[in-house]
Amino acid sequence: MKALNVANAKAKFSEIITRAEHQKERVIIEKRNKPVAVLIGYDDYKKLEALEDSYESRLLEAAIKKGELYSIEEVAKAVGIEL
């Protein structure tokens, strides 16, 4: 995976988009030598979303089997959100 700083990514944005779309290249965008973002093609993004959905479905199925379900009120209270 290629890494570019923000300035270089800006300068080569169109090229990066084309490579992500057609060559499936993934590019790490860095700020002050630290990774802050990744540019990927839309097809890769959709694949990652599908994997995430599948993983979350498996977690939910496991929780249901174990009886580990909580109401929205219980979750909100646990994370400090007022409903």
C-alpha positions, 0 to 999 in steps of 0.5 A: 500500500502506497503512502502519501502526505496530504500535500502530495495527495492533493497534488495527485488527487485525480491520479490517486482516484483513477488508480484506486478505481481501475487498479484497486490501489489503496493509498494511505494519507499521512499528516505529520508522518502519521496515517490519518486516512485511506483512499480506496476504490468504491468496489473495495469499500462495498466489499468492506461494508459487506464484511462488516455487515456479515461480522455484525450479523454473526455477533448478533446471532451469538448474543441472541443465543447467549441471551445477551440482549439489552434495551436501547435504554440500558445501552444509552445509560451504559454509555452516558446518553440521555434519551 
